[in-house]
Amino acid sequence: MAEPQASAGGQAAAAAAPDEVRGDGLAPARILFVGDVVGGLGRRTLLDSLPVLRERYEPTFVVVNGENAAGGLGITPKIADQMFAAGVDAITLGNHTFHRREIYPYLNDDKPIVRPANFLRSQPGRGAVIVEHDGVRLGVVNLSGNLYLRAGRSAFTEVEVALGELKEADHVIVDMHAEATSEKVAMGWHLDGRVTAVLGTHTHVPTADARVLPGGTAYITDVGMTGPRGGVIGVKRELAIEALVTQMPIRFETSEEDPWLMGVLIRCSARRRADSIEQVLMPRPAPAVSER
């Protein structure tokens, strides 16, 4: 059976508003958020998919979680620049932010790349940024869960500080990079009505609960990953299985099988309110040039 070219799930209760400027002067916006990009295959999948997604959805903003983009762990300045050159507006990170030391100075530069806001203030980088297109300002916040992950401070406390820095933003999306489902769900309810979207990342498997919460905040527990679906959350499956069977240390390598892009599209027309959230799940388009 042929794979579907794209699938949509978790549609919001209301349809997207017409593409016209509202009485308050705020134009409708479409925000495309792409889940954890894993390794070189994930990067190639992202770059090959962006032209298709731009034609299909005409996103106002593209935000990408890139914390696994360098060999499955961390990100480098070269990779971040490659994403920005491809039209990505902002990059979020997570628990592997500091895996590669060369990224430290880059995080302190004037680039729209954010690491979790609840890391220590003494650590490189910042947790929130504003990007602008067509007169619409989008605030992007990155958070780390506290359960099972090493974040220096409470995500629920520090998100208030981050939101205080984004008062001028028309829309705000929060990338909640967390292991525990409970933390992500709780953050969605905690911020409902105050931000445009709370989007879970980190576990690499898309969940089926995309929806707009009663206060108008789009929510999903995990967006999924952009990379090799044929592995075990990005790792070659034989290596992951060997580690689980033997309970011995195994050097993991990124899988190269069955690459998919996983993300969500958020449509919004009122300030910090989502009209709908749609899952975007698609196999990597055929490369324009052979990689052999």
Stockholm file with secondary structure:
# STOCKHOLM 1.0

chainA/1-292         MAEPQASAGGQAAAAAAPDEVRGDGLAPARILFVGDVVGGLGRRTLLDSLPVLRERYEPTFVVVNGENAAGGLGITPKIADQMFAAGVDAITLGNHTFHRREIYPYLNDDKPIVRPANFLRSQPGRGAVIVEHDGVRLGVVNLSGNLYLRAGRSAFTEVEVALGELKEADHVIVDMHAEATSEKVAMGWHLDGRVTAVLGTHTHVPTADARVLPGGTAYITDVGMTGPRGGVIGVKRELAIEALVTQMPIRFETSEEDPWLMGVLIRCSARRRADSIEQVLMPRPAPAVSER
#=GR chainA/1-292 SS CCCCSCBCCCCCSSCCCCSSCCTTSCCCEEEEEECEEBHHHHHHHHHHHHHHHHHHHCCSEEEEECTBTTTTSCCCHHHHHHHHHTTCCEEECCTTTTSSTTHHHHHHSSSSEECCTTSCTTSSSCSEEEEEETTEEEEEEEEECSSSSCCSSCHHHHHHHHHHTTTTCSEEEEEEECSCHHHHHHHHHHHTTTSSEEEEESSCSCCSCCEECTTSCEEESCCCEEEETTSBTTBCHHHHHHHHHHCSCCCCCBCCSSEEEEEEEEEECBTTBCSEEEEEEEECCCCSSCCC
#=GC SS_cons         CCCCSCBCCCCCSSCCCCSSCCTTSCCCEEEEEECEEBHHHHHHHHHHHHHHHHHHHCCSEEEEECTBTTTTSCCCHHHHHHHHHTTCCEEECCTTTTSSTTHHHHHHSSSSEECCTTSCTTSSSCSEEEEEETTEEEEEEEEECSSSSCCSSCHHHHHHHHHHTTTTCSEEEEEEECSCHHHHHHHHHHHTTTSSEEEEESSCSCCSCCEECTTSCEEESCCCEEEETTSBTTBCHHHHHHHHHHCSCCCCCBCCSSEEEEEEEEEECBTTBCSEEEEEEEECCCCSSCCC
//
